[in-house]
Amino acid sequence: MTFEELHVVTGAFGYSGRSIARRLLAAGIRVRTLTNSVPRPHLFDRPIEVYPLAFDDPAGLVASLKGAAVLYNTYWVRFNHAGFSLARAVRNTLRLFEAAHAAGVRRIVHISITNPSEDSPLEYFRGKAQLERALRNSGVSWAILRPAVLFGDGDILINNIAWCLRHLPFMPVFGTGLYRLQPIHVDDLAALAVQAGQMQEPCLVHAIGPQTFTFLELLEQLGEILDCPRPLIRVSPELGWWGVRLLGWFLDDVVLTREEIAGLMQGLLAVDDAPPAGSTRLTDWARQHAATLGLHYASELARRSRAASAPPAVTGARA
């Protein structure tokens, strides 16, 4: 990397994109974000350029990537809902890859998921696999990072598990609870992304953290750390889904989907025979943030609603 090099990050005002952008800025790199979220310049120590993430404007998308050496793609959706869908996210990402190729971007660093498969019955994992294949065939140098569960300041899943431990009289466990997770800190993922952006050769990284938990162990250890242990009640996946759906109705959010429960129970959030790529231990981080972790529920739909109400980003503007 050189100090004059331009790197583009999708969603730099979001979660993983923000961590990647901060690391690039700290390295003296010029950063541009493609986003349709409300610009929040206070998140960064230096200005960044803000362009619209205009999937329906192919020429504009190419123009927004002109001059970029590296594109870091964090764009995705968790589930299907009114106004967004996994199928649309796949189409949009394919357009982004095509635009990057047309714009002469040297390298794409793409955030995927553990255990993607085009044969998967789960649309999330199937879509991620389709995009990995498309990126390999894109004609652009590529790096693929496969994280399982992210944690850190501003995360949703771990925070909301902690919220449930604080507020519910017991914790439902889908099935046996013996399926595994390998969470990675968002800053560790960002470090891997920036490192991958400097490389030339194709690169596939299993972006897993240093600790492996069963779901039962995760609930038990977080309950102990937060000083709010709860009885763990095993329930069928169907009953568990109706329970989280009812909770989501009260919270006006989608807490978990059927597919997310299925992916969790199938062990798709862990990999075998891969060394840890991150160094931050979830339990250490949770102890450091025990006073605030899970105090407030983090709503996926509320975040998307705020982003959808944002005014269009101004091409070339600095935030």
Protein Blocks (a to p, Z undefined) as FASTA:
>chain_A
ZZkbccddehklmmmlmmmmmmmmmnopacddddfbdcdfklpmbdcddddddfklmklm
mmmmgoiabdcdfbdcfbdcehiafklmmmmmmmmmmmmmmnopabdcddddehiafkbc
bfklmmmmmmmmmmmmnopacdddddfbdcdehiaklmmmmmmmmmmmbdcdehjllacc
ddddfklmmmmmmmmmmpmbdcddddddfbdcdfklmmmmmmmmnopacddddddfklmm
mmmmmmmmmnopafbafklmmmmmnopabcehiacfbfbdfklmmmmmmmmgokaccdfk
lmmmmmmmpccddehiaZZ
